[in-house]
């Protein structure tokens, strides 16, 4: 049986469990803590964040930069996967892939959604192979010293 992966709002009741999630020590250089991400989201109205659940258990967190959450979007159709983490205890079970697919479905429902961008540091332990495996491709650009990747949101494109 495959676990159902869903993206859910973080509430006052679920916050402690989401804050307790963490990647492995070797991965901590590649992603901010959930506490930092949630704090940043409260100062960025373009941030849309959700907990990643497998059935009824929180297993991760993601955050999206969605220009259309702003009163006046600066760039139409700009969607950027800002953060993605799956707790070290739950990695290797396909939850990250299914979380990305759930995010893609969400972004496809947003205005002018044609592509989803993200970026990551390359090197040993980098999430770059994961992103390539779930349908992202390098754009050839760097963003703040990170490799920029994009995924088409056309209905017939998937990993």
MINU-868895 format. One record per atom (N, C-alpha, C, O, CB): residue number from 1; residue in three letters; atom name; z, x, y. Coordinates in steps of 0.1 Angstrom, whole numbers, m for minus. Atoms other than C-alpha are relative to their C-alpha. Glycine has a CB too. Layout:
N
NUM; ala; CA; Z; X; Y
...
//
This chain:
159
1; unk; N; 0; 8; m12
1; unk; CA; 0; 0; 0
1; unk; C; 0; 9; 13
1; unk; O; 8; 19; 13
1; unk; CB; 12; m9; 0
2; unk; N; 1; m8; m13
2; unk; CA; m9; 13; 35
2; unk; C; 9; m6; 10
2; unk; O; 10; m18; 12
2; unk; CB; m15; 0; 5
3; unk; N; m9; 5; m10
3; unk; CA; 17; 11; 62
3; unk; C; m9; m5; 12
3; unk; O; m19; 0; 15
3; unk; CB; 9; 11; 5
4; unk; N; 6; 6; m12
4; unk; CA; 7; m11; 92
4; unk; C; 5; 9; 12
4; unk; O; 17; 10; 14
4; unk; CB; 3; m15; 1
5; unk; N; m3; m8; m12
5; unk; CA; 5; 11; 123
5; unk; C; m3; m8; 12
5; unk; O; m14; m14; 13
5; unk; CB; m8; 14; 0
6; unk; N; 2; 8; m12
6; unk; CA; 10; m6; 156
6; unk; C; 6; 8; 12
6; unk; O; 14; 17; 11
6; unk; CB; 7; m14; m1
7; unk; N; m4; m5; m12
7; unk; CA; 16; 3; 192
7; unk; C; 9; m10; 7
7; unk; O; 4; m22; 9
7; unk; CB; m11; 5; 10
8; unk; N; m9; 10; m6
8; unk; CA; 47; m14; 208
8; unk; C; 6; 5; 12
8; unk; O; 9; 17; 14
8; unk; CB; 10; m3; m11
9; unk; N; m7; m4; m12
9; unk; CA; 64; m14; 241
9; unk; C; 13; 6; m3
9; unk; O; 20; 2; m13
9; unk; CB; 2; m13; 9
10; unk; N; m13; m6; 1
10; unk; CA; 95; 7; 245
10; unk; C; 9; m9; 8
10; unk; O; 7; m11; 20
10; unk; CB; 0; 15; 4
11; unk; N; m10; 9; m7
11; unk; CA; 125; m15; 253
11; unk; C; 13; 7; 1
11; unk; O; 15; 18; m5
11; unk; CB; 1; m13; m8
12; unk; N; m14; m6; m1
12; unk; CA; 161; m8; 262
12; unk; C; 6; 2; m14
12; unk; O; 13; 11; m17
12; unk; CB; 9; m9; 8
13; unk; N; m6; m1; 14
13; unk; CA; 170; m15; 225
13; unk; C; m7; 11; m8
13; unk; O; 0; 17; m16
13; unk; CB; m2; m14; m6
14; unk; N; 7; m10; 9
14; unk; CA; 143; 8; 210
14; unk; C; 0; 14; 6
14; unk; O; m4; 23; m1
14; unk; CB; m14; m5; m2
15; unk; N; 1; m13; m7
15; unk; CA; 146; 36; 236
15; unk; C; 8; 11; m8
15; unk; O; 2; 22; m10
15; unk; CB; 6; m1; 13
16; unk; N; m7; m11; 7
16; unk; CA; 173; 56; 216
16; unk; C; m8; 5; m12
16; unk; O; m9; 17; m14
16; unk; CB; 13; m4; m4
17; unk; N; 8; m5; 12
17; unk; CA; 151; 57; 185
17; unk; C; m12; 7; 4
17; unk; O; m16; 17; m3
17; unk; CB; m4; m13; m9
18; unk; N; 12; m7; m4
18; unk; CA; 120; 67; 204
18; unk; C; 4; 14; 6
18; unk; O; m3; 24; 4
18; unk; CB; m7; m8; 11
19; unk; N; m4; m13; m5
19; unk; CA; 139; 95; 222
19; unk; C; 4; 9; m11
19; unk; O; 4; 22; m9
19; unk; CB; 12; m2; 10
20; unk; N; m5; m9; 11
20; unk; CA; 152; 108; 189
20; unk; C; m12; 6; m8
20; unk; O; m10; 15; m16
20; unk; CB; 8; m8; m10
21; unk; N; 12; m5; 7
21; unk; CA; 116; 114; 176
21; unk; C; m4; 14; 6
21; unk; O; m3; 16; 18
21; unk; CB; m12; m10; 1
22; unk; N; 3; m13; m4
22; unk; CA; 105; 150; 177
22; unk; C; m11; 6; m9
22; unk; O; m11; 4; m21
22; unk; CB; 12; 9; 1
23; unk; N; 9; m7; 9
23; unk; CA; 77; 172; 165
23; unk; C; 7; 13; m5
23; unk; O; 18; 15; m1
23; unk; CB; m13; 5; 9
24; unk; N; m6; m12; 6
24; unk; CA; 84; 204; 145
24; unk; C; 1; 10; 11
24; unk; O; m6; 10; 20
24; unk; CB; m9; 5; m12
25; unk; N; m2; m11; m10
25; unk; CA; 97; 234; 164
25; unk; C; m12; 7; 4
25; unk; O; m14; 11; 15
25; unk; CB; 11; 9; m5
26; unk; N; 12; m8; m3
26; unk; CA; 64; 252; 161
26; unk; C; m10; m8; 8
26; unk; O; m19; m2; 14
26; unk; CB; m6; 4; m13
27; unk; N; 10; 9; m7
27; unk; CA; 46; 222; 177
27; unk; C; 5; m3; 14
27; unk; O; m2; m9; 22
27; unk; CB; m2; m12; m7
28; unk; N; m6; 4; m13
28; unk; CA; 70; 218; 207
28; unk; C; m7; 6; 12
28; unk; O; m6; 0; 23
28; unk; CB; 14; 4; 0
29; unk; N; 8; m6; m11
29; unk; CA; 48; 241; 229
29; unk; C; m12; m9; 3
29; unk; O; m19; m7; 14
29; unk; CB; m4; 14; m3
30; unk; N; 13; 7; m1
30; unk; CA; 19; 216; 225
30; unk; C; 2; m14; 6
30; unk; O; m8; m21; 10
30; unk; CB; m7; m1; m13
31; unk; N; m2; 14; m5
31; unk; CA; 35; 183; 236
31; unk; C; 14; m1; 6
31; unk; O; 24; 4; 1
31; unk; CB; m1; m10; m12
32; unk; N; m12; 2; m7
32; unk; CA; 62; 172; 260
32; unk; C; 9; m9; m9
32; unk; O; 4; m17; m17
32; unk; CB; m2; m7; 14
33; unk; N; m9; 9; 7
33; unk; CA; 93; 154; 247
33; unk; C; m2; m15; 5
33; unk; O; m8; m17; 15
33; unk; CB; 15; 4; 3
34; unk; N; 2; 14; m4
34; unk; CA; 93; 116; 247
34; unk; C; 8; m3; 12
34; unk; O; 4; m12; 21
34; unk; CB; 4; m9; m12
35; unk; N; m8; 3; m12
35; unk; CA; 121; 116; 273
35; unk; C; m7; 5; 12
35; unk; O; m8; m3; 22
35; unk; CB; 13; 8; m1
36; unk; N; 7; m5; m12
36; unk; CA; 100; 137; 297
36; unk; C; m12; m9; 2
36; unk; O; m15; m13; 14
36; unk; CB; m5; 14; m2
37; unk; N; 12; 9; m1
37; unk; CA; 69; 115; 290
37; unk; C; 4; m14; 7
37; unk; O; m3; m18; 16
37; unk; CB; m7; m2; m13
38; unk; N; m4; 13; m6
38; unk; CA; 88; 82; 297
38; unk; C; 5; 2; 14
38; unk; O; 2; m7; 22
38; unk; CB; 11; m5; m9
39; unk; N; m4; m3; m14
39; unk; CA; 104; 97; 328
39; unk; C; m12; 1; 9
39; unk; O; m13; m5; 20
39; unk; CB; 9; 12; 1
40; unk; N; 13; m2; m8
40; unk; CA; 69; 108; 341
40; unk; C; m7; m14; 2
40; unk; O; m12; m16; 13
40; unk; CB; m9; 10; m7
41; unk; N; 7; 12; m1
41; unk; CA; 55; 74; 333
41; unk; C; 6; m9; 11
41; unk; O; m2; m17; 17
41; unk; CB; 0; m8; m13
42; unk; N; m6; 9; m10
42; unk; CA; 79; 57; 357
42; unk; C; m3; 4; 14
42; unk; O; m1; m4; 23
42; unk; CB; 15; 0; m2
43; unk; N; 5; m4; m13
43; unk; CA; 65; 77; 386
43; unk; C; m15; 0; 1
43; unk; O; m21; 4; 11
43; unk; CB; 5; 14; 3
44; unk; N; 15; 0; 0
44; unk; CA; 28; 72; 376
44; unk; C; m4; m14; m4
44; unk; O; m3; m18; m16
44; unk; CB; m6; 10; m10
45; unk; N; 3; 13; 4
45; unk; CA; 17; 36; 378
45; unk; C; m12; m1; m9
45; unk; O; m15; m12; m15
45; unk; CB; m3; m8; 13
46; unk; N; 12; 0; 9
46; unk; CA; m15; 45; 359
46; unk; C; 4; 4; m15
46; unk; O; m5; 4; m23
46; unk; CB; m10; 10; 5
47; unk; N; m4; m3; 14
47; unk; CA; 6; 54; 328
47; unk; C; 3; m12; m8
47; unk; O; 10; m21; m4
47; unk; CB; 13; 9; 1
48; unk; N; m3; 11; 10
48; unk; CA; 6; 30; 298
48; unk; C; 5; 8; m12
48; unk; O; m2; 16; m18
48; unk; CB; m14; m8; m3
49; unk; N; m6; m7; 11
49; unk; CA; 29; 42; 271
49; unk; C; 5; m10; m10
49; unk; O; 9; m21; m7
49; unk; CB; 11; 9; 4
50; unk; N; m4; 8; 11
50; unk; CA; 38; 28; 237
50; unk; C; 7; 9; m11
50; unk; O; 3; 21; m13
50; unk; CB; m12; m8; m6
51; unk; N; m5; m6; 13
51; unk; CA; 59; 37; 206
51; unk; C; m10; m3; m11
51; unk; O; m16; m13; m11
51; unk; CB; 14; m5; m3
52; unk; N; 9; 2; 12
52; unk; CA; 39; 42; 174
52; unk; C; 10; m4; m11
52; unk; O; 19; 3; m14
52; unk; CB; m8; 13; m3
53; unk; N; m8; 5; 11
53; unk; CA; 54; 22; 146
53; unk; C; m8; 0; m13
53; unk; O; m20; m3; m13
53; unk; CB; 5; m15; 3
54; unk; N; 5; 2; 14
54; unk; CA; 47; 23; 108
54; unk; C; 8; m11; m6
54; unk; O; 20; m9; m8
54; unk; CB; 0; 13; m9
55; unk; N; m7; 12; 3
55; unk; CA; 56; m12; 97
55; unk; C; 11; m2; 10
55; unk; O; 7; m5; 22
55; unk; CB; 7; 1; m15
56; unk; N; m10; 2; m10
56; unk; CA; 90; m16; 114
56; unk; C; 8; 13; 4
56; unk; O; 18; 12; 11
56; unk; CB; 10; m10; m6
57; unk; N; m7; m13; m3
57; unk; CA; 99; 21; 118
57; unk; C; m7; 7; 11
57; unk; O; m19; 10; 9
57; unk; CB; 1; 8; m13
58; unk; N; 7; m8; m10
58; unk; CA; 92; 41; 149
58; unk; C; m3; 14; m5
58; unk; O; 6; 20; m11
58; unk; CB; 9; 1; 13
59; unk; N; 5; m13; 5
59; unk; CA; 72; 72; 140
59; unk; C; m6; 9; 10
59; unk; O; m8; 21; 8
59; unk; CB; m9; m2; m12
60; unk; N; 7; m8; m10
60; unk; CA; 57; 84; 172
60; unk; C; m1; m6; 14
60; unk; O; 6; m17; 16
60; unk; CB; m14; 4; m4
61; unk; N; 1; 5; m14
61; unk; CA; 48; 79; 209
61; unk; C; m14; 4; 5
61; unk; O; m19; 15; 1
61; unk; CB; 11; 6; 8
62; unk; N; 12; m4; m7
62; unk; CA; 16; 79; 230
62; unk; C; 1; m5; 14
62; unk; O; 7; m15; 17
62; unk; CB; m12; m5; m8
63; unk; N; 1; 4; m14
63; unk; CA; 8; 77; 266
63; unk; C; m15; 1; 5
63; unk; O; m21; 11; 2
63; unk; CB; 10; 8; 9
64; unk; N; 14; 0; m5
64; unk; CA; m25; 68; 283
64; unk; C; 0; 0; 15
64; unk; O; 8; m7; 21
64; unk; CB; m7; m13; m6
65; unk; N; 3; 1; m14
65; unk; CA; m37; 74; 318
65; unk; C; m11; m10; 1
65; unk; O; m22; m8; m4
65; unk; CB; m5; 14; 6
66; unk; N; 10; 12; m1
66; unk; CA; m55; 41; 327
66; unk; C; m1; m2; 15
66; unk; O; 7; m8; 21
66; unk; CB; 5; m12; m7
67; unk; N; 3; 2; m15
67; unk; CA; m70; 42; 363
67; unk; C; 1; m15; 4
67; unk; O; 5; m18; 15
67; unk; CB; m13; 6; 3
68; unk; N; 1; 14; m3
68; unk; CA; m73; 4; 361
68; unk; C; 14; m7; 1
68; unk; O; 15; m18; 5
68; unk; CB; m8; m7; m10
69; unk; N; m14; 5; m3
69; unk; CA; m35; 0; 363
69; unk; C; 3; 2; 14
69; unk; O; 13; m4; 19
69; unk; CB; 10; 7; m10
70; unk; N; m2; m2; m15
70; unk; CA; m37; 12; 399
70; unk; C; m6; m11; 8
70; unk; O; m16; m18; 3
70; unk; CB; m6; 14; 4
71; unk; N; 5; 10; m9
71; unk; CA; m42; m12; 427
71; unk; C; m15; 3; 4
71; unk; O; m23; m6; 4
71; unk; CB; 8; m1; 12
72; unk; N; 14; m5; m3
72; unk; CA; m74; 8; 437
72; unk; C; m3; 11; m9
72; unk; O; m1; 23; m5
72; unk; CB; m1; 3; 15
73; unk; N; 4; m11; 9
73; unk; CA; m88; 28; 408
73; unk; C; m8; 10; 7
73; unk; O; m18; 6; 14
73; unk; CB; m7; m6; m12
74; unk; N; 8; m10; m6
74; unk; CA; m101; 61; 420
74; unk; C; m13; 3; m7
74; unk; O; m23; 7; m2
74; unk; CB; 8; 13; 1
75; unk; N; 12; m2; 8
75; unk; CA; m126; 64; 391
75; unk; C; 0; m11; m10
75; unk; O; 8; m12; m19
75; unk; CB; 1; 14; m7
76; unk; N; 1; 11; 9
76; unk; CA; m138; 34; 372
76; unk; C; m2; 6; m14
76; unk; O; m10; 15; m16
76; unk; CB; m12; m9; 4
77; unk; N; 2; m3; 13
77; unk; CA; m135; 37; 335
77; unk; C; 6; 13; m5
77; unk; O; 3; 19; m15
77; unk; CB; m14; 1; m3
78; unk; N; m7; m13; 4
78; unk; CA; m112; 68; 334
78; unk; C; 12; m3; m8
78; unk; O; 22; m9; m4
78; unk; CB; 4; 7; 13
79; unk; N; m11; 2; 10
79; unk; CA; m90; 67; 303
79; unk; C; 2; 14; m6
79; unk; O; m7; 20; m11
79; unk; CB; m4; m10; m11
80; unk; N; m3; m13; 5
80; unk; CA; m72; 98; 292
80; unk; C; 13; m1; m9
80; unk; O; 23; m5; m4
80; unk; CB; 3; 10; 12
81; unk; N; m12; m1; 9
81; unk; CA; m49; 102; 262
81; unk; C; 9; 11; 5
81; unk; O; 6; 23; 2
81; unk; CB; m4; 2; m15
82; unk; N; m9; m9; m7
82; unk; CA; m21; 119; 280
82; unk; C; 10; 7; m9
82; unk; O; 13; 19; m8
82; unk; CB; 7; m7; 12
83; unk; N; m9; m5; 10
83; unk; CA; 4; 123; 252
83; unk; C; m2; m7; m13
83; unk; O; m5; m19; m14
83; unk; CB; 15; m2; 5
84; unk; N; 0; 5; 13
84; unk; CA; 4; 118; 215
84; unk; C; 9; 8; m9
84; unk; O; 8; 21; m10
84; unk; CB; m14; m1; m7
85; unk; N; m9; m8; 9
85; unk; CA; 32; 128; 191
85; unk; C; 4; m9; m12
85; unk; O; 6; m21; m10
85; unk; CB; 13; 5; 7
86; unk; N; m5; 6; 12
86; unk; CA; 41; 119; 156
86; unk; C; 12; 8; m5
86; unk; O; 11; 21; m6
86; unk; CB; m11; m2; m12
87; unk; N; m12; m7; 4
87; unk; CA; 76; 128; 145
87; unk; C; m3; 9; m13
87; unk; O; m10; 5; m21
87; unk; CB; 12; m10; m3
88; unk; N; 3; m9; 11
88; unk; CA; 77; 158; 121
88; unk; C; 2; m6; m14
88; unk; O; m5; m2; m23
88; unk; CB; 8; 13; 2
89; unk; N; m2; 6; 13
89; unk; CA; 91; 137; 93
89; unk; C; m11; m9; m5
89; unk; O; m11; m13; m17
89; unk; CB; 13; m8; 1
90; unk; N; 11; 9; 3
90; unk; CA; 61; 114; 94
90; unk; C; m14; 5; 1
90; unk; O; m23; m3; m1
90; unk; CB; 2; m12; 9
91; unk; N; 14; m6; m1
91; unk; CA; 32; 138; 99
91; unk; C; m6; 1; m14
91; unk; O; 1; 2; m24
91; unk; CB; 1; 14; 6
92; unk; N; 8; m2; 13
92; unk; CA; 5; 140; 72
92; unk; C; m1; m13; m7
92; unk; O; m6; m13; m19
92; unk; CB; 7; 10; m8
93; unk; N; 1; 13; 7
93; unk; CA; 6; 102; 64
93; unk; C; m11; m8; 6
93; unk; O; m12; m20; 2
93; unk; CB; 13; m7; 1
94; unk; N; 10; 8; m6
94; unk; CA; m23; 91; 86
94; unk; C; 4; m8; 12
94; unk; O; m4; m16; 17
94; unk; CB; m7; m9; m10
95; unk; N; m5; 8; m11
95; unk; CA; m1; 76; 113
95; unk; C; m7; 4; 13
95; unk; O; m10; m4; 22
95; unk; CB; 15; 1; 1
96; unk; N; 7; m5; m12
96; unk; CA; m17; 98; 140
96; unk; C; m14; m6; 2
96; unk; O; m18; m11; 12
96; unk; CB; 0; 15; 1
97; unk; N; 14; 5; 0
97; unk; CA; m52; 88; 131
97; unk; C; 0; m15; 3
97; unk; O; m8; m20; 11
97; unk; CB; m7; 2; m14
98; unk; N; 0; 14; m2
98; unk; CA; m43; 51; 129
98; unk; C; 5; m4; 14
98; unk; O; 2; m14; 20
98; unk; CB; 9; m7; m10
99; unk; N; m5; 2; m14
99; unk; CA; m24; 54; 163
99; unk; C; m12; 2; 9
99; unk; O; m14; m6; 19
99; unk; CB; 11; 9; 3
100; unk; N; 12; m2; m8
100; unk; CA; m56; 68; 178
100; unk; C; m10; m12; m1
100; unk; O; m15; m16; 9
100; unk; CB; m7; 13; m3
101; unk; N; 9; 11; 2
101; unk; CA; m77; 40; 163
101; unk; C; 6; m13; 8
101; unk; O; m2; m20; 14
101; unk; CB; m1; m3; m15
102; unk; N; m6; 11; m8
102; unk; CA; m52; 14; 178
102; unk; C; m2; 2; 15
102; unk; O; m4; m8; 22
102; unk; CB; 15; m1; m4
103; unk; N; 2; m3; m14
103; unk; CA; m54; 31; 211
103; unk; C; m15; m2; 4
103; unk; O; m18; m8; 15
103; unk; CB; 4; 15; 4
104; unk; N; 15; 2; m3
104; unk; CA; m93; 31; 210
104; unk; C; m2; m15; 1
104; unk; O; m10; m19; 10
104; unk; CB; m8; 6; m11
105; unk; N; 1; 15; m1
105; unk; CA; m91; m7; 203
105; unk; C; 5; m5; 13
105; unk; O; m1; m13; 20
105; unk; CB; 6; m7; m12
106; unk; N; m5; 4; m12
106; unk; CA; m69; m11; 233
106; unk; C; m9; 4; 12
106; unk; O; m12; m5; 20
106; unk; CB; 14; 6; 2
107; unk; N; 8; m5; m11
107; unk; CA; m90; 10; 256
107; unk; C; m13; m8; 1
107; unk; O; m18; m10; 12
107; unk; CB; m3; 15; m1
108; unk; N; 13; 7; 0
108; unk; CA; m122; m8; 245
108; unk; C; 2; m14; 7
108; unk; O; m8; m20; 12
108; unk; CB; m5; m2; m14
109; unk; N; m2; 13; m6
109; unk; CA; m106; m40; 259
109; unk; C; 2; 1; 15
109; unk; O; 3; m9; 22
109; unk; CB; 13; m7; m6
110; unk; N; m2; m3; m14
110; unk; CA; m102; m24; 293
110; unk; C; m13; 1; 8
110; unk; O; m23; 3; 2
110; unk; CB; 8; 13; 2
111; unk; N; 12; m1; m8
111; unk; CA; m127; m24; 322
111; unk; C; m8; 13; m1
111; unk; O; m1; 24; m1
111; unk; CB; 3; m3; 15
112; unk; N; 8; m11; m1
112; unk; CA; m156; 0; 321
112; unk; C; 3; 11; m10
112; unk; O; 1; 23; m8
112; unk; CB; 0; 6; 14
113; unk; N; m4; m10; 10
113; unk; CA; m144; 17; 289
113; unk; C; m12; 5; m8
113; unk; O; m18; m2; m16
113; unk; CB; 10; m7; m10
114; unk; N; 11; m7; 7
114; unk; CA; m171; 41; 277
114; unk; C; 4; 12; m8
114; unk; O; m2; 15; m18
114; unk; CB; m11; 3; 10
115; unk; N; m5; m12; 7
115; unk; CA; m151; 71; 267
115; unk; C; 14; 2; 2
115; unk; O; 20; m2; 12
115; unk; CB; m8; 13; 5
116; unk; N; m14; m4; m1
116; unk; CA; m116; 84; 261
116; unk; C; 1; 15; 0
116; unk; O; m5; 22; m9
116; unk; CB; 8; m7; m12
117; unk; N; m2; m15; m1
117; unk; CA; m107; 119; 272
117; unk; C; 14; 4; m5
117; unk; O; 23; m4; m5
117; unk; CB; m2; 4; 14
118; unk; N; m13; m6; 3
118; unk; CA; m78; 141; 261
118; unk; C; m2; 15; 2
118; unk; O; m13; 20; 4
118; unk; CB; 5; m3; m14
119; unk; N; 1; m14; m1
119; unk; CA; m70; 178; 263
119; unk; C; 11; 6; m8
119; unk; O; 21; m1; m11
119; unk; CB; 0; 5; 14
120; unk; N; m10; m7; 8
120; unk; CA; m50; 203; 243
120; unk; C; m2; 15; 1
120; unk; O; m13; 20; 4
120; unk; CB; 0; m4; m15
121; unk; N; 0; m15; 1
121; unk; CA; m41; 240; 241
121; unk; C; m6; 4; m13
121; unk; O; m3; m3; m24
121; unk; CB; 14; 6; 2
122; unk; N; 5; m4; 13
122; unk; CA; m60; 258; 214
122; unk; C; 8; 12; m4
122; unk; O; 16; 18; 3
122; unk; CB; m15; 5; 2
123; unk; N; m8; m11; 6
123; unk; CA; m45; 284; 191
123; unk; C; 7; m5; m12
123; unk; O; 6; m16; m16
123; unk; CB; 10; 5; 10
124; unk; N; m7; 3; 12
124; unk; CA; m23; 285; 160
124; unk; C; 10; m11; 2
124; unk; O; 18; m11; 12
124; unk; CB; 7; 12; m5
125; unk; N; m8; 11; m1
125; unk; CA; m6; 252; 155
125; unk; C; m4; m11; 10
125; unk; O; 2; m21; 11
125; unk; CB; 14; 4; 4
126; unk; N; 5; 10; m10
126; unk; CA; m27; 234; 181
126; unk; C; m5; m13; m7
126; unk; O; m8; m13; m19
126; unk; CB; m12; 7; 7
127; unk; N; 5; 13; 5
127; unk; CA; m36; 197; 176
127; unk; C; m15; m1; 1
127; unk; O; m21; m11; m3
127; unk; CB; 6; m11; 7
128; unk; N; 15; 1; m2
128; unk; CA; m73; 206; 183
128; unk; C; m7; m4; m13
128; unk; O; m15; m13; m13
128; unk; CB; m5; 14; 4
129; unk; N; 6; 5; 12
129; unk; CA; m83; 202; 146
129; unk; C; 2; m15; m3
129; unk; O; m7; m22; m7
129; unk; CB; 5; 8; m12
130; unk; N; m3; 14; 1
130; unk; CA; m66; 168; 145
130; unk; C; m10; m8; 8
130; unk; O; m16; m18; 4
130; unk; CB; 14; m3; 3
131; unk; N; 8; 8; m9
131; unk; CA; m85; 156; 175
131; unk; C; m15; 0; m4
131; unk; O; m22; m10; m3
131; unk; CB; 1; 6; 15
132; unk; N; 13; m1; 5
132; unk; CA; m118; 169; 162
132; unk; C; m2; m10; m12
132; unk; O; m13; m16; m14
132; unk; CB; m4; 14; m4
133; unk; N; 1; 8; 12
133; unk; CA; m111; 151; 129
133; unk; C; 0; m16; 3
133; unk; O; m4; m23; m5
133; unk; CB; 12; 3; m9
134; unk; N; 0; 15; m3
134; unk; CA; m105; 117; 147
134; unk; C; m10; m4; 10
134; unk; O; m9; m14; 17
134; unk; CB; 14; m3; 5
135; unk; N; 12; 4; m8
135; unk; CA; m138; 117; 166
135; unk; C; m1; 5; 14
135; unk; O; m10; 1; 21
135; unk; CB; 1; m14; 0
136; unk; N; 2; m6; m13
136; unk; CA; m132; 137; 197
136; unk; C; m9; 12; m1
136; unk; O; m10; 19; m12
136; unk; CB; 14; 4; 6
137; unk; N; 8; m11; 0
137; unk; CA; m156; 164; 207
137; unk; C; 2; 8; 13
137; unk; O; 5; 2; 23
137; unk; CB; m16; m4; m1
138; unk; N; m2; m8; m13
138; unk; CA; m153; 193; 232
138; unk; C; m10; m4; 10
138; unk; O; m22; m6; 7
138; unk; CB; 0; 15; m3
139; unk; N; 9; 3; m11
139; unk; CA; m168; 186; 266
139; unk; C; m6; 13; 6
139; unk; O; m16; 13; 13
139; unk; CB; 7; m8; 11
140; unk; N; 4; m13; m6
140; unk; CA; m172; 223; 274
140; unk; C; 8; 4; 13
140; unk; O; 6; 14; 18
140; unk; CB; m14; 0; 3
141; unk; N; m8; m2; m12
141; unk; CA; m147; 220; 303
141; unk; C; 15; 3; m4
141; unk; O; 19; 0; m15
141; unk; CB; m1; m12; 9
142; unk; N; m14; m3; 1
142; unk; CA; m111; 232; 307
142; unk; C; 7; m8; 10
142; unk; O; 2; m10; 22
142; unk; CB; 3; 15; 1
143; unk; N; m9; 8; m9
143; unk; CA; m83; 211; 323
143; unk; C; 13; 7; 0
143; unk; O; 20; 6; m11
143; unk; CB; 0; m15; m4
144; unk; N; m13; m7; m1
144; unk; CA; m53; 231; 334
144; unk; C; 2; 9; m11
144; unk; O; 13; 10; m17
144; unk; CB; 11; m11; 1
145; unk; N; m1; m10; 11
145; unk; CA; m60; 258; 308
145; unk; C; m1; m6; m14
145; unk; O; 1; 1; m23
145; unk; CB; 12; 7; 2
146; unk; N; 1; 7; 13
146; unk; CA; m65; 232; 280
146; unk; C; m15; m3; m2
146; unk; O; m23; m6; 7
146; unk; CB; 8; m12; 0
147; unk; N; 13; 4; 4
147; unk; CA; m97; 224; 261
147; unk; C; m1; m15; 2
147; unk; O; 7; m23; m3
147; unk; CB; m3; 3; m15
148; unk; N; 2; 14; m3
148; unk; CA; m110; 190; 273
148; unk; C; m9; m5; m12
148; unk; O; m19; 1; m16
148; unk; CB; m7; m3; 13
149; unk; N; 7; 7; 10
149; unk; CA; m122; 166; 246
149; unk; C; m4; m14; 4
149; unk; O; 3; m20; 12
149; unk; CB; 8; 0; m14
150; unk; N; 3; 14; m3
150; unk; CA; m139; 132; 247
150; unk; C; m4; m7; m13
150; unk; O; m9; m1; m23
150; unk; CB; m11; m1; 10
151; unk; N; 4; 8; 11
151; unk; CA; m145; 104; 223
151; unk; C; m7; m12; 6
151; unk; O; m2; m19; 15
151; unk; CB; 12; m5; m9
152; unk; N; 8; 11; m4
152; unk; CA; m172; 78; 228
152; unk; C; 7; m13; m5
152; unk; O; 13; m14; m15
152; unk; CB; m15; 0; m5
153; unk; N; m6; 13; 4
153; unk; CA; m159; 42; 228
153; unk; C; m11; m11; m4
153; unk; O; m7; m22; m5
153; unk; CB; 8; m5; 12
154; unk; N; 10; 10; 5
154; unk; CA; m192; 26; 217
154; unk; C; 5; m5; m13
154; unk; O; 10; 2; m21
154; unk; CB; m14; 7; m1
155; unk; N; m6; 7; 13
155; unk; CA; m184; 1; 189
155; unk; C; m5; 7; m12
155; unk; O; 3; 7; m22
155; unk; CB; m5; m14; 0
156; unk; N; 5; m6; 12
156; unk; CA; m205; 20; 164
156; unk; C; 4; 15; m2
156; unk; O; 0; 21; m12
156; unk; CB; m15; 0; m1
157; unk; N; m5; m14; 2
157; unk; CA; m188; 54; 170
157; unk; C; 14; 0; m4
157; unk; O; 23; m6; 3
157; unk; CB; m2; 8; 13
158; unk; N; m14; m2; 5
158; unk; CA; m157; 62; 150
158; unk; C; 1; 12; m9
158; unk; O; m10; 17; m14
158; unk; CB; 5; m13; m8
159; unk; N; m1; m12; 8
159; unk; CA; m143; 91; 131
159; unk; C; 0; m4; m15
159; unk; O; 1; 5; m23
159; unk; CB; 13; 7; 3
//
